[in-house]
Amino acid sequence: MTAESTEPTLIHSHIVPGTATATRGPVHESTLRSGFDPSFTLYTNLLSRLEIDPDGSHQLFGTRRVDPETGEVGGYEWVTLSEFLEAVENCSAGMSRELGLQRGALVGVFSKNRYEWSVVEHSTSGMTYTLVPLYDTLGPKAVPYITNHTEMRVVFCAKEQVKTLMACVKDCPSVETVVQFEDKIDGEDIGRANPVEADPPLPDDLCAICYTSGTMGDPKGVMLTHSNMIASILCSIEITPLYETDVHLSFLPLAHCFERNGDVTKLLDDMQELKPTVFPSVPRLLNRIHDKITQGVTAAGGLKKLLFDQAYAAKKDYLAQGYFTHAFWDRLVFDKLKMVLGGRVRYILSGLAPLSKEVKEFMAIAFCCPVLEGYGLTETAAVVCLEDVPEKHYLTRDTPCPRGEILTRSGHVFKGYYKQPELTREVLDDDGWLHTGDIGQWNPDGTLTIIDRKKNIFKLSQGARAVFVHGDSFKNYVVGIVVPDPEFVAAWAEKQGITGGEASLEKLCAPGNKALLSVIQKDLRQLALAAKLLPFERAHKLRLHAEQFTPENGLATPTFKPKRYELIKHVPMK
């Protein structure tokens, strides 16, 4: 048997001498050295592509076409670099000539992921306009807020968002023009007939204002410069190099910084058609893939499960040595699993939330590639230090691992919150440090682990502090809101002989129905005992909730973080 190590170079950090203070630990400086030209912008970055592909023949964007009558999904239709650059130039000229936009104008885009989204993005870049993305899942309340807050004049949108947008326009006096992507008339034709010279941005010019979805209150507009974006891009590819042959499936919202085209429910079908080589994802999806595979293995049982367990154990030993492939077990078991993601993935990236150690290990073993977790905020970041949080007993003098609030400072850090200087001062101090609100600890190897959230706490009546499940300072316990897995519930109900309407998730989660609740309470009690949790650390009261927390129902942000204020209002706590 042979093994091939494909783990990327591990990049950690080093301590900068003489930087510790009474309440702050020493600065840890990343060993990343991107060495980029400080004059670089997203515009020059796009043009630099011609140095690699002078005739612009490389396939750049692919879109799966759907028959509007039958709904049948076809193969990918591709746009080359030269075709894309022409579309960008024509769109830029159209915005300048037809819409009369001047340098610094704010341009909105309101759509799910699609090719035209990227055309607009790079068109704004070449003319030094500022892009303001709108999540298609933010809904009608946030759209007028962001539109009015930025006073944007122009919004590009897809047909399916027109109704939502037009319902808001009457309350958005600044909006003069709505451009629908599906109308192939005029904008680009006008630009083609009336070309204009590019008006390139400077590195410190605004590239985008990305509104954080926010779990409480109105969204905040994070101002990101071209320099911010380029610094992030180049440091990222230093860790995970990209090549001309790499293929990426865009499915995370382009309005979010982690993804800048498809239906998530059809994602695996798209993966198998496209066969990507890199897979940026989020824990929620990776957890789902993990659960589907493990449930399938368990259901198969017998020899198949025995074989899988043996293969997994063998590869787990290899993984501990830094190897992601195993000649024998991959050929017998895992090469088939790799096809779930198309069979060519070189590495998986996970961001937006923590990924469990179990799922991270499983994905690396099953798909024979490294799984890399990223940390960042819409606002961030690279040079890092910790600051004491005495109210939570996190101190930079803690041993063996210093702990505290994560502060970061670098070329990645945002310029501030748009029109909100007070909020900016709350998180950006006079020395340029961004106070993230995350609690981290430095590990002996220079890596950083996120262990808590500074404000994600409250104090119970008995004095103990608890993570926000749901808490009331006048109560001595926390309430856990549980959304059961529909597939697990269906299988459990069948075993219990519960059928028909009585087996529906809504019925089983109803307040008066104790059968499913008692099973889940028992499981959680056993887990709490196994983890040796103290009484105040346990959720003594549970509430079953049949409805998933999603952006569509307003109970989660577009990145699937719970919207706590909405949940408190929506979910009965008594």
C-alpha positions, 0 to 999 in steps of 0.5 A: 500500500502507498499513501500520498500526502496532499496536505497544504503547507501549514501556516501559523503565526509568530509572536512580535516581541515587546507588544504585550501590555497589562490587559493585552497579550502579545501580537501574533503576526501571521506568517503569510506574506502575499507580497502583492503590488500595493497599487493592485485593485480588483480591476487590475486583477481582472486585467492581469488575467490576460497575461495568462490567457492573452487571447481570452479563450479560457472558459471563465463562467458556466451556467446550466440552462433550464428548459422553461417549459419542461424544467429539464436541466441541461449541461453547462454553457460557457462564457470565455474570458474575452466574452466576459471582458466585452460584457463588462466594458459594455455594461460599464459604458451603459451605466456611464452613458445611459444612467449618467453615473459618476465616480463613487456612485453606489450601485445595487444588485439584488439577485441570486447567483448568476453570471450577470451578477459578476458582470455588474460587479466587475463593471462597477469596479472598472468605473470606480462605482461602489457595489451594494449587494442585497441578499435575495433572502433579506426580505422586504424590510431590509431592502428598503432600509439598505436602499434608503441608507445608501441613497442608491440610484440604480439597482440591477435585479433578476426577474424573480426579485422585481416584485419584491423590489418594486414593492419597496421602490415607492418608499425609496425616493433615491431609486431612479432606475431598475435594470432587470437582467433578463431584459437583454435590450439596450444597456449593453447595446448602448454601451457597445455603441458608445464605449467609454474609457475605464475610470480605474479605482485606487486601492483605497477607493471603496469596492463594496458596501456589504451589509451584515445580515445581523441577528439583532437590529438593522443591518450594518454597511461594512465598507470594503476597499479594493485593497481589503479585497486584494489582500484577502484574495492573495493571502487565501491563495497563498494557503490554497493555491489555485491553478488554471485547471481549477473549477469552482461551483458558486452556490454560496450567496454572492452578496456575502463576502465568503462567496463573491452561481445554483439552487442548493437543493440541486447542489450535488447534481450540479457538483456531479455535472461540473466536477469542481476541484475546490469546494468552499462550503459551510458547516450546515451543508457539510453536516448534511452531507455527512448525515446522508452518507452515515445514515446510508451506511447504517441503513445498509448494515451487514457486510457493507457497514463492516467494510466501511468501518474497517476502511474508515478506521484505516484511513483515520490512522493515515490521516493522523500521519498527514495522509489523505489517500489510501491506495487499497481502501480508496479503490475499494470504498472511497473512490465511489464516495468521492463521486458525490462531489464530482470526484475531483475535489482537491480541498474543501473550505469551510467558513461562517461557523465552526465545523465539528471535529467529527465532520471535518475528519469524516469529510477528509477521509471520505473525499480524500482531501484536506478540509480547511476551516477559515475564520473571519468576519465581513469586517476582517482581518490577519494580525491578531492579539487577545485582550482580557475579558475579565467578566468572563474570566478569560485572561491573556495570562491564562496557562497553558493557553492565553485566552481573550477577545480576538483583536485583529489589524491588517490590510484586510480590516474594513474601513468602517460602517457606512454612515455609522461612525458611532458603531465604527468607534465601538469596534475599531479603536484608535490604533486600528485594532478591530474588536471582533467580539469573539473569544479565542485562545492561542495554541502552542503551535501558533494556531488560534481556536475560537472558544466563545462569543463575548456578548453571547451570554446572560446571567441566571437568577442564581448567578451562573452565566450561560450561553444564549440558548434562551434565557431569562435573568429572572429564571434559574434555568435555560430553555433549549429550542430543538428542531428535530431532523425530519428523517430521524423523526420519520424513522422513529415514528415508524418504529413506534407504530405511529402512522398517518397524520399522527406521524407528522412533524408538526403533530409530534412537536406539538406542546401536548405531545410528550412522546418525541420530547421524552426521547430527545430529553433522555438523549440530551440528559445522557450527553450532558452526563457524559460531558460532566456538565454542571446543572446550570450548564444543562438545558432543563427545559426543552421546546420542540419546534417543527419549523426549521430556522431559515432565511425564508421564514425570517428565523435565520440570517442568509448565512443560517445563523439564528436571528435571536430576536425573531426567535424569541418573538416567534417561538413560545417559551412557556 
